[in-house]
Amino acid sequence: MSNEQDQTKRLLTVAEVADWLSVSASLVHQIVEAGKLPVYRIGNGRGAIRFRPEDIESYLDGCRTEKVVRPPGRKVRPRLKHLRLD
C-alpha cells in the first residue's frame, strides 16, 4: 500500500481539521452540528470525533464561491456630513 493510500484512509481529529481549515475547533463542531460535515464517532457514548480527508475536501468544494461581477452603475459619492455650506 502506498503512502498516498495510507493518507486517504487516515482519520483526522477535530484539531487537525481546524488547523487544515484555519478555523477554531469550536467552529468545526458548529459545522458538524449543522450537518454540513460528516463525522465518525469512535468509542462508547459520545466517543471521539474523526473525519475522512475526502469529506473535508467535499466540504471545501461546497464552500467555493465565484466572484460576482456587477454591471457598472452610477457611482455614489460619499456624503460629507461634517462640512457645512452656509
C-alpha positions in Angstrom: 0.0 0.0 0.0 1.4 3.4 -1.0 1.9 6.3 1.3 -0.8 8.3 -0.6 -3.3 5.5 0.1 -2.4 5.4 3.8 -3.1 9.2 4.0 -6.6 8.8 2.4 -7.5 6.1 4.9 -6.3 8.0 7.9 -8.9 9.7 10.0 -8.4 13.3 11.2 -9.1 14.8 14.6 -11.0 18.0 15.3 -7.8 19.8 15.9 -6.3 18.6 12.6 -9.3 19.7 10.7 -9.4 23.1 12.4 -5.7 23.5 11.5 -6.3 22.5 7.9 -9.3 24.9 7.6 -7.5 27.7 9.6 -10.5 27.9 11.9 -11.1 27.2 15.6 -12.1 23.7 16.9 -15.4 25.2 18.1 -16.2 26.3 14.5 -15.5 22.7 13.3 -18.0 21.5 15.9 -20.6 24.0 14.7 -20.2 22.9 11.1 -20.7 19.3 12.3 -23.8 20.2 14.3 -25.2 22.0 11.3 -24.9 18.7 9.4 -22.5 20.1 6.8 -19.6 17.8 7.6 -20.0 14.0 8.2 -18.1 12.5 11.2 -17.2 9.2 12.6 -17.7 8.7 16.3 -15.2 6.2 17.7 -15.7 4.6 21.1 -18.6 4.4 23.6 -21.0 7.2 24.4 -20.3 10.4 22.6 -16.9 9.0 21.6 -14.1 10.7 19.8 -15.0 12.5 16.5 -12.9 11.7 13.4 -13.1 12.9 9.9 -12.1 11.5 6.5 -9.9 13.8 4.4 -12.2 13.2 1.4 -15.2 14.6 3.4 -13.2 17.7 4.2 -12.3 18.2 0.5 -16.0 17.8 -0.4 -17.0 20.3 2.3 -14.4 22.8 0.9 -15.8 22.3 -2.7 -19.2 23.2 -1.4 -17.9 26.4 0.2 -16.4 27.7 -3.0 -17.9 30.9 -4.3 -17.4 32.6 -7.6 -16.6 36.3 -7.9 -19.8 38.3 -8.6 -19.4 40.7 -11.5 -21.7 43.6 -11.1 -22.6 45.7 -14.1 -21.2 49.2 -14.0 -23.6 51.6 -12.4 -23.8 55.1 -11.2 -21.0 56.0 -8.8 -22.3 57.0 -5.4 -20.3 59.8 -3.9 -19.8 59.7 -0.1 -21.7 62.4 1.7 -19.6 64.9 3.5 -21.8 65.3 6.6 -19.1 67.1 8.5 -19.0 70.1 6.1 -21.4 73.0 6.4 -22.1 75.1 3.3 -23.7 78.2 4.9 
